[in-house]
Amino acid sequence: MLAHVGIDYRSELTQDDGEILVRCRLAGFGGSSLRTREEILKADGTVSANAEAVVVPRDPQTQRARRLTADERRILAEELARDGG
């Protein structure tokens, strides 16, 4: 479940901007959450916004937050290493 979102607006987007690019990457993780960073860019490379989010895994039976499993942590660690984090 999405636990937190923060966004800093840098440059207005309008319909005239056409296509945009949204980059999302893993920023880090802990025992029971992961953090992402997002960047929204106009076609000319101008940054329109930077954002960050915290996602907490949820147990489908109890609907409560849960800790990341060992497999999930391994996969996240591999992704961070691949991305240079």
Steps between C-alpha positions, in 0.01 A plus 500: 500500500613853433604650833653833393534717190702819472532712186689813407364680195774660291343602168139510381374234259234593246317318221739671257793311655382180330682187613681488831742252652452362850797325661446286807774327694548323827666733751533259792320262730475401863349211688142585415501768229661615179568847369476614139609815321320633195596767249262653245667656197378697200613391153775766508643349821363766735412350837136566577488324836694281741313264728560233759276231641504246780325170435418252776414138412170375632385152601196420282333294775534744789515821292781612733851614420759225497876468487678438173590137447860385459434440127353849457797657679742301280326615181492862619869486594583365154302782339678763709838352410409496129384863518815610682315573826 
